[in-house]
Amino acid sequence: MRWFLTVFVAGLSLLSNAKAAEPLIFHTAHFDDDTVVSLGLLSNHTAEQAGYDFDVLISLSQDNAAGGGYSDPGKHRAFVKCVDPGKVSVRGINYPVHTSGAGGDDWKDDLWKAVCMAPVS
């Protein structure tokens, strides 16, 4: 029984690590030349920086009609404040976000929604 439990826990660990490697795509932009740029949420943690709720890492990938693609190896950091007035901070610049209604089609609005309005199980 102990062996089974150890194997089961190890399997769950592998599955959660595999799932963690896949970013949650929160924004996709389509351009006239059939280029598609996707932004993914790699991680979000409680922010240690005062005035923000979350510290997040964002990935960037690009695909085009010719079949070429690019995945930025960098992890881009941002801070998110969920309570009103909501904002996203990137490299020290604060961007206000739409916290109610449909909002715009800006990536910062979509990041805020993905982090602050995520369903709770």
Secondary structure, DSSP 4 states (H G I P E B T S, - for coil): -HHHHHHHHHHHHHHHHHHHHS-EEEEEEE-TTS-EEEEEEEEEEE--STT-SEEEEEEEEEE-TTS-EEE----EEEEEE-SSSPEEEETTEEEE---SSS--S-HHHHHHHHHHS----
